[in-house]
């Protein structure tokens, strides 16, 4: 499973943060690793340099083997919460899709 993380120009994508989040996402989706070919994470600060609530947006796209890609979006106050929320959403979606295909 390949995990790619990209950020907009207002967020700092430090190497150690990218490694940390990649590890966190991989651990959370480990159960479905055989079904996932790639995970793309797009982080964006919705307000730019202005302060605000729920300003960090995480679009997480999961590419499943032989299936259409799944995309989920989560907004939160911090990058950590945005990624965590999006990961939970995509995990639930993958669980449903994999469950359906195993029941057939």
GUPA-401741 format. One record per atom (N, C-alpha, C, O): residue number from 1; residue in three letters; chain; atom name; x, y, z. Coordinates in steps of 0.05 Angstrom, whole numbers, plus 5000, padded with zeros to 4 digits. Layout:
# GUPA-401741
<node NUM,"ALA","A","CA",<X,Y,Z>>
...
//
This chain:
# GUPA-401741
<node 1,"UNK","A","N",<5017,4977,5000>>
<node 1,"UNK","A","CA",<5000,5000,5000>>
<node 1,"UNK","A","C",<5018,5025,5000>>
<node 1,"UNK","A","O",<5035,5028,5017>>
<node 2,"UNK","A","N",<5014,5042,4981>>
<node 2,"UNK","A","CA",<5029,5066,4978>>
<node 2,"UNK","A","C",<5012,5089,4990>>
<node 2,"UNK","A","O",<4988,5091,4985>>
<node 3,"UNK","A","N",<5025,5106,5007>>
<node 3,"UNK","A","CA",<5012,5129,5019>>
<node 3,"UNK","A","C",<5026,5154,5010>>
<node 3,"UNK","A","O",<5050,5157,5015>>
<node 4,"UNK","A","N",<5011,5172,4997>>
<node 4,"UNK","A","CA",<5022,5197,4987>>
<node 4,"UNK","A","C",<5007,5220,5002>>
<node 4,"UNK","A","O",<4983,5221,5003>>
<node 5,"UNK","A","N",<5023,5238,5013>>
<node 5,"UNK","A","CA",<5012,5261,5028>>
<node 5,"UNK","A","C",<5021,5286,5014>>
<node 5,"UNK","A","O",<5044,5291,5010>>
<node 6,"UNK","A","N",<5001,5303,5008>>
<node 6,"UNK","A","CA",<5008,5329,4996>>
<node 6,"UNK","A","C",<4994,5351,5012>>
<node 6,"UNK","A","O",<4972,5347,5023>>
<node 7,"UNK","A","N",<5006,5375,5013>>
<node 7,"UNK","A","CA",<4995,5397,5028>>
<node 7,"UNK","A","C",<4994,5422,5010>>
<node 7,"UNK","A","O",<5008,5423,4990>>
<node 8,"UNK","A","N",<4977,5441,5017>>
<node 8,"UNK","A","CA",<4977,5466,5002>>
<node 8,"UNK","A","C",<5000,5483,5013>>
<node 8,"UNK","A","O",<5014,5475,5031>>
<node 9,"UNK","A","N",<5004,5506,5001>>
<node 9,"UNK","A","CA",<5028,5522,5007>>
<node 9,"UNK","A","C",<5027,5534,5035>>
<node 9,"UNK","A","O",<5048,5543,5045>>
<node 10,"UNK","A","N",<5003,5536,5047>>
<node 10,"UNK","A","CA",<5002,5548,5074>>
<node 10,"UNK","A","C",<5008,5529,5097>>
<node 10,"UNK","A","O",<5013,5537,5119>>
<node 11,"UNK","A","N",<5007,5503,5091>>
<node 11,"UNK","A","CA",<5013,5483,5111>>
<node 11,"UNK","A","C",<5042,5473,5108>>
<node 11,"UNK","A","O",<5051,5470,5085>>
<node 12,"UNK","A","N",<5055,5469,5129>>
<node 12,"UNK","A","CA",<5083,5459,5128>>
<node 12,"UNK","A","C",<5082,5429,5128>>
<node 12,"UNK","A","O",<5072,5417,5147>>
<node 13,"UNK","A","N",<5092,5417,5108>>
<node 13,"UNK","A","CA",<5093,5387,5106>>
<node 13,"UNK","A","C",<5120,5377,5113>>
<node 13,"UNK","A","O",<5134,5366,5096>>
<node 14,"UNK","A","N",<5128,5379,5138>>
<node 14,"UNK","A","CA",<5155,5370,5147>>
<node 14,"UNK","A","C",<5157,5340,5144>>
<node 14,"UNK","A","O",<5137,5325,5147>>
<node 15,"UNK","A","N",<5181,5331,5137>>
<node 15,"UNK","A","CA",<5186,5303,5132>>
<node 15,"UNK","A","C",<5178,5285,5155>>
<node 15,"UNK","A","O",<5166,5264,5151>>
<node 16,"UNK","A","N",<5184,5293,5180>>
<node 16,"UNK","A","CA",<5177,5276,5203>>
<node 16,"UNK","A","C",<5147,5275,5207>>
<node 16,"UNK","A","O",<5137,5254,5216>>
<node 17,"UNK","A","N",<5132,5296,5200>>
<node 17,"UNK","A","CA",<5103,5295,5202>>
<node 17,"UNK","A","C",<5092,5276,5181>>
<node 17,"UNK","A","O",<5073,5261,5187>>
<node 18,"UNK","A","N",<5102,5278,5157>>
<node 18,"UNK","A","CA",<5092,5260,5135>>
<node 18,"UNK","A","C",<5097,5231,5143>>
<node 18,"UNK","A","O",<5079,5214,5139>>
<node 19,"UNK","A","N",<5120,5225,5153>>
<node 19,"UNK","A","CA",<5126,5197,5162>>
<node 19,"UNK","A","C",<5107,5189,5184>>
<node 19,"UNK","A","O",<5097,5166,5184>>
<node 20,"UNK","A","N",<5103,5206,5204>>
<node 20,"UNK","A","CA",<5085,5200,5226>>
<node 20,"UNK","A","C",<5057,5194,5217>>
<node 20,"UNK","A","O",<5045,5174,5225>>
<node 21,"UNK","A","N",<5046,5212,5199>>
<node 21,"UNK","A","CA",<5018,5208,5190>>
<node 21,"UNK","A","C",<5016,5184,5172>>
<node 21,"UNK","A","O",<4996,5170,5172>>
<node 22,"UNK","A","N",<5037,5179,5155>>
<node 22,"UNK","A","CA",<5037,5155,5138>>
<node 22,"UNK","A","C",<5035,5129,5155>>
<node 22,"UNK","A","O",<5020,5111,5149>>
<node 23,"UNK","A","N",<5051,5129,5176>>
<node 23,"UNK","A","CA",<5051,5106,5195>>
<node 23,"UNK","A","C",<5024,5103,5208>>
<node 23,"UNK","A","O",<5014,5081,5211>>
<node 24,"UNK","A","N",<5013,5125,5217>>
<node 24,"UNK","A","CA",<4988,5125,5231>>
<node 24,"UNK","A","C",<4965,5114,5212>>
<node 24,"UNK","A","O",<4949,5097,5221>>
<node 25,"UNK","A","N",<4965,5124,5188>>
<node 25,"UNK","A","CA",<4944,5115,5168>>
<node 25,"UNK","A","C",<4948,5085,5162>>
<node 25,"UNK","A","O",<4929,5070,5161>>
<node 26,"UNK","A","N",<4973,5077,5157>>
<node 26,"UNK","A","CA",<4979,5049,5151>>
<node 26,"UNK","A","C",<4970,5031,5173>>
<node 26,"UNK","A","O",<4959,5009,5169>>
<node 27,"UNK","A","N",<4975,5039,5198>>
<node 27,"UNK","A","CA",<4968,5023,5221>>
<node 27,"UNK","A","C",<4937,5020,5223>>
<node 27,"UNK","A","O",<4926,4999,5229>>
<node 28,"UNK","A","N",<4923,5042,5219>>
<node 28,"UNK","A","CA",<4894,5043,5221>>
<node 28,"UNK","A","C",<4881,5026,5199>>
<node 28,"UNK","A","O",<4860,5013,5203>>
<node 29,"UNK","A","N",<4893,5025,5175>>
<node 29,"UNK","A","CA",<4881,5011,5152>>
<node 29,"UNK","A","C",<4895,4984,5147>>
<node 29,"UNK","A","O",<4890,4971,5127>>
<node 30,"UNK","A","N",<4911,4975,5166>>
<node 30,"UNK","A","CA",<4926,4950,5163>>
<node 30,"UNK","A","C",<4909,4926,5156>>
<node 30,"UNK","A","O",<4917,4909,5140>>
<node 31,"UNK","A","N",<4886,4925,5168>>
<node 31,"UNK","A","CA",<4867,4902,5163>>
<node 31,"UNK","A","C",<4859,4900,5134>>
<node 31,"UNK","A","O",<4854,4877,5124>>
<node 32,"UNK","A","N",<4858,4922,5120>>
<node 32,"UNK","A","CA",<4849,4922,5092>>
<node 32,"UNK","A","C",<4872,4925,5072>>
<node 32,"UNK","A","O",<4868,4931,5048>>
<node 33,"UNK","A","N",<4897,4922,5082>>
<node 33,"UNK","A","CA",<4921,4927,5065>>
<node 33,"UNK","A","C",<4921,4911,5039>>
<node 33,"UNK","A","O",<4930,4921,5019>>
<node 34,"UNK","A","N",<4910,4887,5040>>
<node 34,"UNK","A","CA",<4911,4870,5015>>
<node 34,"UNK","A","C",<4891,4881,4994>>
<node 34,"UNK","A","O",<4894,4873,4971>>
<node 35,"UNK","A","N",<4872,4897,5002>>
<node 35,"UNK","A","CA",<4852,4908,4983>>
<node 35,"UNK","A","C",<4860,4936,4973>>
<node 35,"UNK","A","O",<4849,4945,4952>>
<node 36,"UNK","A","N",<4878,4950,4986>>
<node 36,"UNK","A","CA",<4885,4978,4980>>
<node 36,"UNK","A","C",<4911,4978,4964>>
<node 36,"UNK","A","O",<4931,4967,4972>>
<node 37,"UNK","A","N",<4910,4992,4941>>
<node 37,"UNK","A","CA",<4935,4996,4926>>
<node 37,"UNK","A","C",<4949,5022,4933>>
<node 37,"UNK","A","O",<4973,5023,4934>>
<node 38,"UNK","A","N",<4932,5043,4938>>
<node 38,"UNK","A","CA",<4944,5069,4943>>
<node 38,"UNK","A","C",<4925,5087,4960>>
<node 38,"UNK","A","O",<4901,5085,4956>>
<node 39,"UNK","A","N",<4937,5103,4977>>
<node 39,"UNK","A","CA",<4922,5123,4992>>
<node 39,"UNK","A","C",<4934,5150,4986>>
<node 39,"UNK","A","O",<4958,5154,4987>>
<node 40,"UNK","A","N",<4917,5169,4978>>
<node 40,"UNK","A","CA",<4926,5196,4973>>
<node 40,"UNK","A","C",<4913,5214,4993>>
<node 40,"UNK","A","O",<4888,5214,4997>>
<node 41,"UNK","A","N",<4929,5231,5007>>
<node 41,"UNK","A","CA",<4920,5249,5027>>
<node 41,"UNK","A","C",<4926,5277,5017>>
<node 41,"UNK","A","O",<4949,5284,5011>>
<node 42,"UNK","A","N",<4905,5294,5016>>
<node 42,"UNK","A","CA",<4908,5322,5008>>
<node 42,"UNK","A","C",<4900,5340,5031>>
<node 42,"UNK","A","O",<4876,5340,5039>>
<node 43,"UNK","A","N",<4919,5354,5042>>
<node 43,"UNK","A","CA",<4913,5372,5064>>
<node 43,"UNK","A","C",<4912,5401,5055>>
<node 43,"UNK","A","O",<4929,5410,5038>>
<node 44,"UNK","A","N",<4893,5416,5065>>
<node 44,"UNK","A","CA",<4889,5443,5056>>
<node 44,"UNK","A","C",<4880,5461,5079>>
<node 44,"UNK","A","O",<4863,5452,5095>>
<node 45,"UNK","A","N",<4890,5485,5081>>
<node 45,"UNK","A","CA",<4881,5504,5100>>
<node 45,"UNK","A","C",<4859,5521,5086>>
<node 45,"UNK","A","O",<4866,5537,5069>>
<node 46,"UNK","A","N",<4834,5517,5094>>
<node 46,"UNK","A","CA",<4812,5529,5080>>
<node 46,"UNK","A","C",<4812,5560,5082>>
<node 46,"UNK","A","O",<4802,5574,5065>>
<node 47,"UNK","A","N",<4823,5571,5104>>
<node 47,"UNK","A","CA",<4823,5599,5109>>
<node 47,"UNK","A","C",<4850,5613,5101>>
<node 47,"UNK","A","O",<4853,5637,5105>>
<node 48,"UNK","A","N",<4868,5598,5091>>
<node 48,"UNK","A","CA",<4894,5609,5084>>
<node 48,"UNK","A","C",<4908,5617,5110>>
<node 48,"UNK","A","O",<4911,5601,5128>>
<node 49,"UNK","A","N",<4918,5642,5111>>
<node 49,"UNK","A","CA",<4933,5651,5135>>
<node 49,"UNK","A","C",<4915,5661,5157>>
<node 49,"UNK","A","O",<4924,5667,5179>>
<node 50,"UNK","A","N",<4889,5664,5151>>
<node 50,"UNK","A","CA",<4870,5674,5172>>
<node 50,"UNK","A","C",<4864,5651,5192>>
<node 50,"UNK","A","O",<4865,5628,5185>>
<node 51,"UNK","A","N",<4858,5659,5217>>
<node 51,"UNK","A","CA",<4851,5639,5237>>
<node 51,"UNK","A","C",<4821,5633,5235>>
<node 51,"UNK","A","O",<4805,5649,5226>>
<node 52,"UNK","A","N",<4814,5609,5244>>
<node 52,"UNK","A","CA",<4786,5601,5244>>
<node 52,"UNK","A","C",<4782,5573,5255>>
<node 52,"UNK","A","O",<4802,5559,5260>>
<node 53,"UNK","A","N",<4757,5565,5257>>
<node 53,"UNK","A","CA",<4750,5538,5267>>
<node 53,"UNK","A","C",<4747,5519,5243>>
<node 53,"UNK","A","O",<4738,5527,5222>>
<node 54,"UNK","A","N",<4753,5494,5248>>
<node 54,"UNK","A","CA",<4751,5473,5227>>
<node 54,"UNK","A","C",<4763,5482,5201>>
<node 54,"UNK","A","O",<4751,5479,5179>>
<node 55,"UNK","A","N",<4786,5494,5202>>
<node 55,"UNK","A","CA",<4798,5506,5178>>
<node 55,"UNK","A","C",<4816,5486,5163>>
<node 55,"UNK","A","O",<4822,5491,5139>>
<node 56,"UNK","A","N",<4824,5464,5175>>
<node 56,"UNK","A","CA",<4841,5445,5162>>
<node 56,"UNK","A","C",<4824,5424,5149>>
<node 56,"UNK","A","O",<4808,5411,5162>>
<node 57,"UNK","A","N",<4827,5420,5123>>
<node 57,"UNK","A","CA",<4811,5401,5108>>
<node 57,"UNK","A","C",<4829,5378,5099>>
<node 57,"UNK","A","O",<4851,5383,5088>>
<node 58,"UNK","A","N",<4819,5354,5103>>
<node 58,"UNK","A","CA",<4834,5330,5094>>
<node 58,"UNK","A","C",<4817,5315,5075>>
<node 58,"UNK","A","O",<4795,5305,5082>>
<node 59,"UNK","A","N",<4825,5313,5050>>
<node 59,"UNK","A","CA",<4812,5296,5030>>
<node 59,"UNK","A","C",<4829,5271,5028>>
<node 59,"UNK","A","O",<4852,5272,5020>>
<node 60,"UNK","A","N",<4817,5249,5034>>
<node 60,"UNK","A","CA",<4831,5223,5033>>
<node 60,"UNK","A","C",<4818,5206,5012>>
<node 60,"UNK","A","O",<4794,5200,5013>>
<node 61,"UNK","A","N",<4835,5197,4993>>
<node 61,"UNK","A","CA",<4825,5180,4971>>
<node 61,"UNK","A","C",<4839,5153,4973>>
<node 61,"UNK","A","O",<4863,5151,4974>>
<node 62,"UNK","A","N",<4822,5132,4974>>
<node 62,"UNK","A","CA",<4833,5105,4975>>
<node 62,"UNK","A","C",<4827,5091,4949>>
<node 62,"UNK","A","O",<4805,5091,4939>>
<node 63,"UNK","A","N",<4848,5080,4937>>
<node 63,"UNK","A","CA",<4845,5065,4912>>
<node 63,"UNK","A","C",<4845,5035,4919>>
<node 63,"UNK","A","O",<4865,5024,4930>>
<node 64,"UNK","A","N",<4823,5022,4914>>
<node 64,"UNK","A","CA",<4820,4994,4920>>
<node 64,"UNK","A","C",<4824,4977,4895>>
<node 64,"UNK","A","O",<4817,4985,4872>>
<node 65,"UNK","A","N",<4836,4954,4898>>
<node 65,"UNK","A","CA",<4842,4936,4876>>
<node 65,"UNK","A","C",<4815,4927,4863>>
<node 65,"UNK","A","O",<4798,4915,4876>>
<node 66,"UNK","A","N",<4812,4933,4837>>
<node 66,"UNK","A","CA",<4789,4924,4822>>
<node 66,"UNK","A","C",<4764,4939,4828>>
<node 66,"UNK","A","O",<4742,4931,4819>>
<node 67,"UNK","A","N",<4765,4961,4843>>
<node 67,"UNK","A","CA",<4741,4977,4850>>
<node 67,"UNK","A","C",<4746,5006,4844>>
<node 67,"UNK","A","O",<4768,5015,4838>>
<node 68,"UNK","A","N",<4724,5021,4845>>
<node 68,"UNK","A","CA",<4726,5050,4841>>
<node 68,"UNK","A","C",<4739,5063,4866>>
<node 68,"UNK","A","O",<4736,5052,4888>>
<node 69,"UNK","A","N",<4754,5085,4862>>
<node 69,"UNK","A","CA",<4766,5098,4885>>
<node 69,"UNK","A","C",<4745,5109,4905>>
<node 69,"UNK","A","O",<4722,5115,4897>>
<node 70,"UNK","A","N",<4752,5110,4930>>
<node 70,"UNK","A","CA",<4734,5121,4951>>
<node 70,"UNK","A","C",<4747,5147,4960>>
<node 70,"UNK","A","O",<4771,5148,4965>>
<node 71,"UNK","A","N",<4731,5168,4962>>
<node 71,"UNK","A","CA",<4741,5194,4971>>
<node 71,"UNK","A","C",<4724,5204,4995>>
<node 71,"UNK","A","O",<4699,5203,4993>>
<node 72,"UNK","A","N",<4737,5212,5016>>
<node 72,"UNK","A","CA",<4723,5223,5039>>
<node 72,"UNK","A","C",<4737,5249,5047>>
<node 72,"UNK","A","O",<4760,5254,5041>>
<node 73,"UNK","A","N",<4721,5267,5060>>
<node 73,"UNK","A","CA",<4732,5293,5068>>
<node 73,"UNK","A","C",<4725,5297,5097>>
<node 73,"UNK","A","O",<4704,5290,5106>>
<node 74,"UNK","A","N",<4744,5308,5111>>
<node 74,"UNK","A","CA",<4740,5315,5140>>
<node 74,"UNK","A","C",<4753,5342,5145>>
<node 74,"UNK","A","O",<4774,5348,5136>>
<node 75,"UNK","A","N",<4739,5358,5161>>
<node 75,"UNK","A","CA",<4750,5384,5169>>
<node 75,"UNK","A","C",<4752,5385,5199>>
<node 75,"UNK","A","O",<4735,5375,5214>>
<node 76,"UNK","A","N",<4774,5397,5209>>
<node 76,"UNK","A","CA",<4779,5398,5238>>
<node 76,"UNK","A","C",<4797,5423,5243>>
<node 76,"UNK","A","O",<4806,5437,5225>>
<node 77,"UNK","A","N",<4802,5427,5269>>
<node 77,"UNK","A","CA",<4818,5449,5278>>
<node 77,"UNK","A","C",<4848,5444,5273>>
<node 77,"UNK","A","O",<4863,5463,5270>>
<node 78,"UNK","A","N",<4856,5419,5273>>
<node 78,"UNK","A","CA",<4885,5412,5270>>
<node 78,"UNK","A","C",<4888,5392,5248>>
<node 78,"UNK","A","O",<4870,5378,5241>>
<node 79,"UNK","A","N",<4913,5390,5238>>
<node 79,"UNK","A","CA",<4919,5370,5218>>
<node 79,"UNK","A","C",<4915,5342,5229>>
<node 79,"UNK","A","O",<4904,5324,5215>>
<node 80,"UNK","A","N",<4923,5337,5254>>
<node 80,"UNK","A","CA",<4921,5311,5266>>
<node 80,"UNK","A","C",<4891,5302,5267>>
<node 80,"UNK","A","O",<4885,5279,5260>>
<node 81,"UNK","A","N",<4874,5320,5276>>
<node 81,"UNK","A","CA",<4845,5313,5278>>
<node 81,"UNK","A","C",<4833,5309,5250>>
<node 81,"UNK","A","O",<4815,5292,5247>>
<node 82,"UNK","A","N",<4841,5326,5231>>
<node 82,"UNK","A","CA",<4830,5323,5204>>
<node 82,"UNK","A","C",<4838,5296,5192>>
<node 82,"UNK","A","O",<4821,5283,5180>>
<node 83,"UNK","A","N",<4863,5288,5194>>
<node 83,"UNK","A","CA",<4872,5262,5184>>
<node 83,"UNK","A","C",<4858,5239,5198>>
<node 83,"UNK","A","O",<4850,5220,5186>>
<node 84,"UNK","A","N",<4857,5241,5224>>
<node 84,"UNK","A","CA",<4845,5220,5240>>
<node 84,"UNK","A","C",<4815,5216,5233>>
<node 84,"UNK","A","O",<4806,5193,5230>>
<node 85,"UNK","A","N",<4801,5238,5230>>
<node 85,"UNK","A","CA",<4772,5236,5222>>
<node 85,"UNK","A","C",<4769,5225,5195>>
<node 85,"UNK","A","O",<4751,5208,5190>>
<node 86,"UNK","A","N",<4785,5233,5176>>
<node 86,"UNK","A","CA",<4783,5223,5148>>
<node 86,"UNK","A","C",<4790,5194,5147>>
<node 86,"UNK","A","O",<4778,5178,5133>>
<node 87,"UNK","A","N",<4810,5186,5163>>
<node 87,"UNK","A","CA",<4818,5157,5164>>
<node 87,"UNK","A","C",<4796,5140,5175>>
<node 87,"UNK","A","O",<4791,5118,5164>>
<node 88,"UNK","A","N",<4782,5150,5195>>
<node 88,"UNK","A","CA",<4760,5135,5206>>
<node 88,"UNK","A","C",<4737,5132,5186>>
<node 88,"UNK","A","O",<4725,5110,5184>>
<node 89,"UNK","A","N",<4732,5153,5171>>
<node 89,"UNK","A","CA",<4711,5152,5151>>
<node 89,"UNK","A","C",<4717,5133,5129>>
<node 89,"UNK","A","O",<4700,5117,5120>>
<node 90,"UNK","A","N",<4742,5134,5119>>
<node 90,"UNK","A","CA",<4750,5116,5097>>
<node 90,"UNK","A","C",<4751,5087,5106>>
<node 90,"UNK","A","O",<4745,5069,5091>>
<node 91,"UNK","A","N",<4759,5083,5131>>
<node 91,"UNK","A","CA",<4760,5056,5142>>
<node 91,"UNK","A","C",<4731,5044,5142>>
<node 91,"UNK","A","O",<4728,5020,5135>>
<node 92,"UNK","A","N",<4712,5059,5151>>
<node 92,"UNK","A","CA",<4684,5050,5151>>
<node 92,"UNK","A","C",<4674,5044,5123>>
<node 92,"UNK","A","O",<4660,5024,5119>>
<node 93,"UNK","A","N",<4681,5061,5104>>
<node 93,"UNK","A","CA",<4672,5057,5076>>
<node 93,"UNK","A","C",<4685,5032,5064>>
<node 93,"UNK","A","O",<4672,5016,5051>>
<node 94,"UNK","A","N",<4711,5027,5069>>
<node 94,"UNK","A","CA",<4725,5004,5059>>
<node 94,"UNK","A","C",<4713,4979,5072>>
<node 94,"UNK","A","O",<4710,4958,5059>>
<node 95,"UNK","A","N",<4708,4980,5098>>
<node 95,"UNK","A","CA",<4696,4957,5112>>
<node 95,"UNK","A","C",<4670,4949,5099>>
<node 95,"UNK","A","O",<4664,4925,5095>>
<node 96,"UNK","A","N",<4653,4968,5092>>
<node 96,"UNK","A","CA",<4628,4963,5079>>
<node 96,"UNK","A","C",<4632,4950,5051>>
<node 96,"UNK","A","O",<4619,4930,5044>>
<node 97,"UNK","A","N",<4650,4962,5035>>
<node 97,"UNK","A","CA",<4655,4952,5008>>
<node 97,"UNK","A","C",<4666,4923,5009>>
<node 97,"UNK","A","O",<4658,4906,4994>>
<node 98,"UNK","A","N",<4686,4919,5026>>
<node 98,"UNK","A","CA",<4698,4893,5028>>
<node 98,"UNK","A","C",<4678,4872,5038>>
<node 98,"UNK","A","O",<4678,4850,5029>>
<node 99,"UNK","A","N",<4662,4880,5058>>
<node 99,"UNK","A","CA",<4642,4863,5068>>
<node 99,"UNK","A","C",<4621,4854,5048>>
<node 99,"UNK","A","O",<4613,4831,5046>>
<node 100,"UNK","A","N",<4613,4873,5031>>
<node 100,"UNK","A","CA",<4594,4867,5010>>
<node 100,"UNK","A","C",<4606,4847,4989>>
<node 100,"UNK","A","O",<4592,4829,4981>>
<node 101,"UNK","A","N",<4631,4852,4982>>
<node 101,"UNK","A","CA",<4643,4834,4962>>
<node 101,"UNK","A","C",<4648,4806,4973>>
<node 101,"UNK","A","O",<4648,4787,4957>>
<node 102,"UNK","A","N",<4653,4803,4999>>
<node 102,"UNK","A","CA",<4657,4777,5011>>
<node 102,"UNK","A","C",<4631,4762,5015>>
<node 102,"UNK","A","O",<4630,4738,5016>>
<node 103,"UNK","A","N",<4609,4777,5017>>
<node 103,"UNK","A","CA",<4582,4764,5020>>
<node 103,"UNK","A","C",<4571,4753,4994>>
<node 103,"UNK","A","O",<4552,4737,4994>>
<node 104,"UNK","A","N",<4583,4761,4971>>
<node 104,"UNK","A","CA",<4573,4752,4945>>
<node 104,"UNK","A","C",<4583,4725,4938>>
<node 104,"UNK","A","O",<4576,4714,4917>>
//
